[in-house]
Amino acid sequence: MTVELELEGRMSGALLGRTPPMDLDSATFFNVTDNIFAVLYFLELVCRVAIEKKKFFQTAVNWFDIFLATTTCLDVWLLRPMALSGGATDQMILLRLARAVKSMRAIRMVRTLRLFRGLRVLVRACYSFLPSLAWSMVLLAIFMIMGALMLGNLLQEFIADTSQDAESRDWIWEHYGTALRAMYTLYEITFAGNWPTYARPVIRDVGSYFALFFLAYITLIVFAVIRVITAIFLKDTLDAANNDAELLVVERLQKKASYVKKLETIFQSIREANGMISQARLEETLEDPKVKAYFQTLEVDVHEGTALFHILDNGDGEVTLEEFIDGILRCKGPARAIDQVAMQAEMRQMSAKLEDATELLERAFGNKPPPRLFRRGSRAEYMRLFRMDATDQLNFQHTASERI
């Protein structure tokens, strides 16, 4: 369509004497290509309807495709033959209108933009501020209509005054004489930025007191309201970019991969010859303030190597690369996070010991446990065996000190 319009425009320029005449007859070529594309477009639409069936008619985008396909078929197979056979002016107008509608097929290219990350973010951001755009235009339309009616009514007396300069009256009527003209002029003042062009003739020829109106309108509407609307558009755009689920997932995966790569580098630098990390080696490494500072840059607040080693270790006394990475990922965060992980590790160890004690008690009492211990169906009764009062605790400490 672009090449066709370019050649047709050059031929129109030749009729006006603006471009040299062209002997190229491209009508047949473009008719053939339009027929081919119309058939392909129609077949694509039929295939999509056959595959999706009722789901195809549930989205507005598919109805837009039906409209474009219908317009293309009418243009190629009905309006164009009628125009070539010497149709009336109305038929030529319909032909031009159909071609203008066909140019909207470029909107379908927006669907392919989702394959590209940057373009997908831009399209999603533009789509996000459409509600804000609609309401902002409603607000601006109210202000523009109010300003146009006020200015138009005040200038009617000057236009009707025959004692004033005819050229000035004609200019004022051309820009502010009717409601539509005044609203269009206010629209240009609001968005075009050339408001002195429309304000100075009124102030100079009609009265300087009209400067109050233009100063108030430019300050409040053009300067303040427009900038507030721009800020809202920017906020909606940034929110749409930050809330893109696919983009967030990709960014999180990239950050995690980069973080894991840094952890692998740390592990390789502090591991021993056997490829493992022992408790002594980890404690020795964490005594270095630079190492602690580097862990803090990784959002891991480490107080002592012993606590970190017990979190990373699975019980065999050494830490592998997988254990190191998994443990650090669980400890990532402020000091509260590592404390919680340490508490969870201690609770798991305590739970394992409690299960072992439960099995020993069950074996000791046989298949039928004491009713006192299992009356409530809870393991909490077992914990009474491990409780010590103050006297028992002092005796235990005294006995332990004597053995040492």
Beta strands, then each sheet from edge to edge (+ up, - down):
strand 1: 277-278
strand 2: 318-319
sheet 1: 1+ 2-
end
